[in-house]
Amino acid sequence: MKVIICGAGQVGWQIARQLSGEKNDVTVVDNNPALVRRATDTLDVQGIEGFASYPDVLEKAGARDADMVIAATHSDEVNMVTCQVAHSVFNVPRKIARLRAQSYLTAIYSDLYRRDHMPIDVVISPEREVAEAALRRLAAPAAFDTQAFLAGRVQLLGIHLGDSCPVLNTALRELSELFSTLRVTVVGIRRDGRLYAPEPEDQLFAGDEVYCFVHSDDITRTLEVFGKSQAKLNRVVILGGGNVGLGVAMALEARTDRVRAKVIEKDRRVAERAADALERTIVLNGDALDRELLSEAGIARADAVLCVTDDDKVNMLSAVRAKQAGCAMSICLVNDPSLVPILSALDIDAHINPRATTVSSILRHVRHGRVRNVYSVGDGEAEVIEAQVLSTSPISGKRIRDIDFPEGVLVGALLKGDKYIRPSGETRIDEGDVITIFSLAADVPEVERLLQVSIDFF
């Protein structure tokens, strides 16, 4: 597949890394020569310097025979014009655009994006993706990562194992025997900074970060097994009233189970906009690091603080200050992946990586055809792919134990019709089954081959 990625920032670079690693023909376009050079020096991609919306620049990038254009620059207008030029001048089959402005997103639900007006096939909103990720974190506060699969029947949970975890030094095979009715499958372990797919004899140790598939009805019990408690959230303080914070607050207001939320926003204009949009949520104008303001917001009684300002350091420091003041749990937005390793030392419970959420959303549409869902784990270290099994797939009609999966691949859950199956070596995979697979990044091409995923643009 030939893909042109417009914008070589964090999201564009990550998408280029994953697609080029899967032997796709990738060209990166950016008007910043340093970003283009970084992409070409570190990745197996071609680089073009220039404005992505210019027809001559797109032509140099190979738009005449490209299969897809992904417009992920920092400008909504450049992204929209890029898709328009790719369609009108070069007839590129599929166009994906990242848009931030709320006004454009609202217009999605009108006829603005009809192909004869503004031919964008898929619109990605980073703020909406991050807001949804934040709500998932709040729904499972004991997990540092979570994502729904199989139409919500299954959750991927990331759980940090502490010293008090009751199943430390227990092999995964023994874990399955001890809790035979528990519908959970451990598919990934990050230990000493390295993520890998475990074997049945591998043991669990304090400090491990464990990724597991859990049936939605078994989440609370699973967390208890791993030494976590699933407390209900009644009070939440949101630091940052921009698109992300406002989106979370509006979603909490719309819930049937009442969650009391308060918002702190430093910019008066943004705070006033949030106050106008919200009905029951109190909005305070001031600095998220101000002790008195945090106290006024009731941070000591809050079940969780969600730090989603546009400054990583403010998010981290305000999360630390909130925990010191007595807040039970802290979640913060972190754009810079180099800051993530120090979060646990700061007693920050969970973080949201906006790059990972946006990349996951884009990959979900890049891997078209029978792929239903894709989630990027960590800093692009692995992917979880949900797909329907085709009759022509090499895995169709075989038991899992007889399939030659790579070492970095594990089946997490299976859906046969409407019936959830916790996979084992004896589980047979048939045509029409919906399967979720955890795969290290290097093994994704082989997973796609086994699933016989086809890129279908029409």
C-alpha positions in Angstrom: 0.0 0.0 0.0 1.3 3.5 -0.9 0.6 6.0 1.8 1.3 9.8 2.0 1.5 11.1 5.5 1.2 14.9 5.7 2.7 16.2 8.9 5.8 14.7 10.6 5.0 15.6 14.1 4.5 13.1 16.9 1.4 11.5 15.4 2.6 11.6 11.8 6.0 10.1 12.8 4.3 7.3 14.8 2.0 6.4 12.0 4.9 6.4 9.5 6.9 4.2 11.9 4.2 1.6 12.1 3.2 1.5 8.4 6.8 1.5 7.1 7.6 -1.2 9.6 4.9 -3.3 7.9 6.6 -2.9 4.5 4.2 -0.2 3.1 5.5 2.4 0.7 5.4 5.5 2.9 6.2 9.1 2.1 6.2 11.8 4.7 5.5 15.5 3.9 6.3 18.5 6.1 7.3 22.1 5.7 9.8 21.7 8.6 13.1 20.2 7.1 14.2 19.0 10.5 11.1 16.9 11.0 11.4 15.5 7.5 15.1 14.7 8.1 14.2 13.0 11.4 11.7 10.7 9.7 14.0 9.8 6.8 17.0 9.2 9.1 15.1 7.0 11.6 12.5 5.3 9.4 12.3 3.5 6.1 10.3 6.3 4.4 10.7 8.9 1.7 10.6 12.5 2.7 9.3 15.6 0.9 9.8 19.1 2.3 7.0 21.5 1.5 3.4 22.5 2.3 1.2 19.4 2.1 -1.7 21.3 0.5 0.3 22.4 -2.5 -0.5 20.2 -5.6 3.1 20.2 -6.8 4.3 19.0 -3.4 1.7 16.2 -3.3 2.7 15.2 -6.9 6.4 15.0 -5.8 5.2 12.7 -2.9 3.6 10.4 -5.5 -0.1 11.3 -5.1 -1.0 10.2 -8.6 -0.8 6.5 -7.6 -1.2 6.8 -3.8 -3.8 4.6 -2.1 -4.2 6.9 0.9 -3.5 10.3 2.2 -3.3 10.9 6.0 -3.4 14.7 6.7 -2.1 15.1 10.3 -0.5 18.6 10.2 -1.1 21.0 13.1 -3.5 23.1 10.9 -7.1 22.0 10.4 -7.3 24.1 7.3 -4.2 22.6 5.7 -5.5 19.1 6.5 -8.9 19.9 4.8 -7.3 21.5 1.7 -4.8 18.6 1.4 -7.7 16.1 1.3 -9.5 18.3 -1.3 -6.5 18.5 -3.5 -5.8 14.8 -3.1 -9.3 14.1 -4.3 -9.9 16.7 -7.0 -6.4 16.7 -8.6 -5.1 13.2 -7.9 -8.2 11.1 -7.2 -6.6 9.5 -4.2 -9.1 6.7 -3.1 -9.0 7.4 0.7 -8.4 10.5 2.7 -8.1 10.8 6.5 -7.9 14.2 8.2 -7.1 15.2 11.8 -9.3 18.1 12.8 -9.3 20.0 16.2 -11.7 23.0 15.9 -15.1 22.3 17.4 -16.9 24.2 14.6 -15.5 21.9 12.0 -16.4 18.8 14.1 -19.9 20.1 14.5 -20.2 20.4 10.8 -19.4 16.7 10.4 -23.0 16.0 11.2 -24.2 18.3 8.4 -23.4 17.9 4.7 -20.1 19.7 4.8 -18.1 16.5 4.3 -20.0 15.0 1.4 -17.6 13.9 -1.2 -18.6 16.6 -3.7 -18.1 19.3 -1.1 -15.2 18.4 1.2 -14.1 14.9 0.3 -12.8 13.6 3.6 -13.5 9.9 4.2 -12.5 9.8 7.9 -12.2 12.7 10.4 -10.1 12.1 13.5 -10.5 14.5 16.5 -7.6 14.2 19.0 -9.6 16.0 21.7 -12.6 13.7 21.4 -10.4 10.6 21.3 -8.5 11.9 24.5 -11.8 12.7 26.2 -13.1 9.2 25.5 -9.8 7.8 26.8 -10.2 9.9 30.0 -13.7 8.6 30.5 -12.5 5.0 30.2 -9.8 5.7 32.8 -12.4 7.1 35.1 -14.6 4.0 34.5 -11.8 1.7 35.6 -9.8 3.9 38.0 -7.6 1.0 39.2 -6.2 0.4 35.7 -3.6 2.6 34.1 -4.9 1.7 30.6 -8.2 0.4 29.2 -9.9 -0.1 25.9 -13.2 -1.9 24.9 -13.4 -4.7 22.4 -16.1 -7.0 21.0 -18.8 -4.4 21.2 -18.0 -3.7 24.9 -18.1 -7.4 26.0 -14.4 -7.4 26.7 -12.0 -4.8 28.2 -8.3 -4.6 27.7 -6.9 -3.6 31.1 -3.4 -2.4 32.0 -2.7 -3.2 35.7 0.3 -2.2 37.7 1.2 -5.0 40.2 2.2 -3.7 43.6 3.9 -5.4 46.6 0.5 -6.3 48.0 -0.7 -8.2 44.9 -1.9 -11.6 46.2 -0.8 -13.5 43.1 2.8 -12.5 43.0 5.3 -15.3 42.0 2.3 -17.2 40.5 2.7 -18.7 37.1 0.0 -17.8 34.6 -0.9 -21.4 34.1 -1.5 -21.7 37.9 -3.5 -18.5 37.8 -5.9 -20.0 35.3 -6.3 -23.1 37.5 -6.8 -21.2 40.7 -9.5 -19.0 39.1 -11.0 -21.3 36.5 -14.3 -19.4 36.3 -12.6 -16.0 35.9 -12.8 -14.8 32.3 -9.4 -13.2 32.1 -6.4 -13.7 29.8 -3.0 -12.1 30.4 -1.6 -11.2 27.0 1.3 -8.8 27.8 3.8 -8.0 30.5 6.0 -5.0 30.7 9.0 -5.7 33.0 12.1 -3.4 33.3 10.8 -1.3 30.5 10.4 -4.2 28.1 7.0 -5.4 26.8 6.6 -9.0 25.8 3.9 -11.7 25.3 4.2 -14.2 28.2 4.3 -18.0 28.2 2.1 -20.1 30.5 5.0 -20.8 32.9 5.9 -17.1 33.3 5.4 -15.7 36.8 4.1 -12.3 37.9 6.3 -10.0 40.0 5.9 -6.8 41.9 6.5 -3.8 39.5 5.1 -5.6 36.5 2.7 -3.9 34.2 0.2 -6.5 33.0 -2.1 -6.2 30.0 -5.1 -8.6 30.1 -8.4 -9.2 28.4 -11.3 -9.3 30.9 -15.0 -10.0 30.3 -16.8 -6.8 31.3 -18.8 -8.7 34.0 -15.5 -9.9 35.6 -13.6 -6.6 35.9 -14.2 -6.0 39.6 -13.2 -9.5 40.5 -10.1 -9.5 38.3 -8.9 -6.2 39.8 -9.3 -7.8 43.3 -7.3 -10.8 42.2 -4.5 -8.4 41.2 -4.7 -6.5 44.5 -6.8 -3.6 43.3 -10.1 -2.2 44.5 -12.7 -0.8 42.1 -14.1 2.2 44.0 -17.1 4.1 42.6 -16.4 7.7 41.7 -18.7 10.3 43.2 -16.5 13.4 43.0 -14.1 14.4 40.2 -12.0 17.5 39.8 -11.0 18.3 36.2 -8.0 20.6 35.8 -8.3 22.2 32.3 -11.6 23.4 30.8 -10.6 23.2 27.1 -12.1 20.8 24.6 -10.9 17.7 26.5 -11.9 18.8 30.0 -15.2 20.2 28.7 -16.0 17.0 26.8 -15.4 14.9 29.9 -17.5 17.2 32.1 -20.4 17.1 29.6 -20.2 13.3 29.4 -20.3 13.1 33.3 -23.3 15.4 33.4 -25.1 13.2 30.9 -24.6 10.0 33.0 -27.5 8.5 34.9 -25.4 7.8 37.9 -24.6 11.2 39.3 -21.0 12.2 39.4 -20.2 15.6 40.9 -17.5 17.4 38.9 -15.8 20.7 39.3 -13.6 22.3 36.6 -10.6 24.6 37.1 -9.5 26.6 34.1 -6.8 29.4 34.0 -7.9 31.2 30.9 -11.0 33.3 31.7 -12.4 33.2 28.2 -12.2 29.4 28.1 -13.6 29.1 31.6 -16.6 31.3 30.6 -17.2 29.1 27.6 -17.1 26.0 29.7 -19.5 27.5 32.3 -22.0 28.4 29.6 -21.9 24.9 28.1 -22.3 23.1 31.5 -25.5 22.9 33.5 -24.6 21.4 36.9 -20.8 21.6 36.9 -19.1 24.4 38.8 -16.3 26.1 36.8 -13.5 27.9 38.7 -11.3 30.4 37.0 -7.7 30.2 38.2 -4.4 28.3 38.3 -4.5 24.5 38.7 -1.4 24.7 40.9 -3.0 27.1 43.4 -3.4 25.3 46.7 -6.3 27.6 47.8 -8.2 27.0 44.6 -7.7 23.3 44.8 -9.0 23.4 48.3 -12.0 25.4 47.2 -12.7 22.8 44.5 -12.8 20.1 47.3 -9.7 18.3 46.2 -9.2 16.6 49.6 -12.7 14.9 49.2 -12.3 14.1 45.5 -12.2 10.5 44.3 -10.2 11.4 41.3 -8.4 14.4 39.7 -8.1 14.6 35.9 -5.3 16.9 34.8 -5.9 17.8 31.1 -4.3 21.2 30.6 -2.2 21.8 27.5 1.0 21.8 29.6 2.5 18.4 30.6 4.5 19.8 33.5 1.4 21.6 34.9 -0.6 18.3 34.6 2.1 16.3 36.5 2.7 18.9 39.2 -1.0 19.5 39.8 -1.6 15.7 40.0 1.2 15.5 42.6 -0.3 18.4 44.6 -3.8 16.9 44.4 -2.6 13.6 45.8 -0.7 15.4 48.6 -3.9 17.2 49.5 -5.7 14.0 49.9 -7.2 13.2 46.5 -7.6 9.4 46.1 -6.5 9.1 42.5 -4.7 11.1 39.8 -4.9 10.9 36.0 -2.9 13.2 33.9 -2.5 14.0 30.2 1.2 13.6 29.0 2.2 14.4 25.5 5.9 13.8 25.9 6.6 10.1 26.1 10.0 10.7 27.8 8.1 11.9 30.9 6.1 8.7 31.3 8.8 6.6 33.2 8.8 9.1 36.1 5.1 9.1 36.7 5.1 6.2 39.1 7.8 7.8 41.1 5.5 10.8 41.5 2.6 8.6 42.7 0.6 9.4 39.6 -1.9 6.6 39.1 -2.6 6.7 35.4 -1.8 8.8 32.3 -3.3 9.4 28.9 -1.1 9.5 25.9 -2.9 11.6 23.2 -0.5 10.4 20.5 -1.4 6.7 21.2 -5.2 7.5 21.2 -5.0 9.4 17.9 -2.7 6.7 16.3 -5.1 4.0 17.4 -8.0 5.8 15.8 -6.1 6.3 12.5 -4.9 2.7 12.4 -8.5 1.6 12.9 -9.3 3.1 9.5 -6.0 2.3 7.8 -6.6 -1.4 8.5 -9.9 -1.5 6.7 -11.8 -4.5 5.4 -12.6 -7.0 8.2 -10.6 -5.2 10.9 -13.1 -3.8 13.4 -10.9 -2.2 16.0 -7.2 -1.4 16.5 -5.5 -0.1 19.7 -1.9 1.0 20.0 -0.3 -0.2 23.2 2.2 2.0 25.0 4.5 4.0 22.7 3.6 1.9 19.6 5.2 -1.2 21.2 2.3 -3.4 20.4 -1.2 -3.5 18.8 -4.4 -5.1 19.7 -6.4 -6.0 16.6 -10.0 -7.1 16.5 -11.1 -8.7 13.2 -13.5 -11.1 11.7 -12.1 -14.4 10.5 -12.4 -15.0 6.7 -13.0 -18.4 5.1 -9.7 -18.0 3.2 -7.7 -17.1 6.4 -5.0 -19.7 7.3 -6.3 -19.8 10.8 -9.9 -20.7 9.9 -10.9 -24.2 11.0 -7.8 -24.7 13.2 -7.3 -25.0 16.9 -5.2 -22.2 18.5 -2.5 -24.7 19.5 -2.1 -25.7 15.9 -1.7 -22.2 14.5 1.9 -21.0 14.0 1.6 -17.6 15.7 4.8 -15.6 16.2 6.2 -15.5 19.8 5.0 -12.0 20.3 1.3 -12.8 19.5 -1.5 -14.1 21.8 -5.2 -14.5 21.3 -7.0 -12.5 23.9 -10.7 -13.2 23.3 -13.1 -14.7 20.8 -16.7 -14.2 19.8 -18.7 -17.0 18.2 -22.0 -15.5 17.1 -23.1 -13.8 20.3 -21.2 -16.2 22.6 -18.0 -15.0 24.3 -15.1 -17.5 24.4 -12.1 -17.4 26.7 -9.5 -18.8 24.4 -7.4 -21.9 25.2 -5.1 -24.1 23.1 -8.1 -26.3 22.3 -10.3 -23.5 21.0 -11.2 -23.8 17.3 -11.3 -20.7 15.2 -14.0 -20.7 12.5 -15.1 -18.5 9.6 -17.1 -15.6 10.9 -15.6 -15.6 14.4 -14.5 -12.2 15.7 -11.1 -12.5 17.2 -8.9 -10.1 19.3 -5.2 -10.5 19.0 -2.4 -8.9 21.0 0.7 -8.5 18.8 4.1 -6.9 19.4 4.7 -4.3 16.7 7.2 -6.4 14.8 4.7 -9.2 14.4 1.8 -7.2 13.1 2.5 -8.0 9.4 2.4 -11.7 10.1 -0.9 -11.3 12.0 -2.4 -9.5 9.0 -1.3 -12.3 6.8 -2.9 -14.9 9.1 -6.1 -12.9 9.2 -5.8 -12.1 5.4 -6.7 -8.5 6.1 -7.4 -6.7 2.8 -7.3 -2.9 2.4 -10.6 -2.2 0.8 -11.2 1.5 0.1 -14.7 1.2 -1.3 
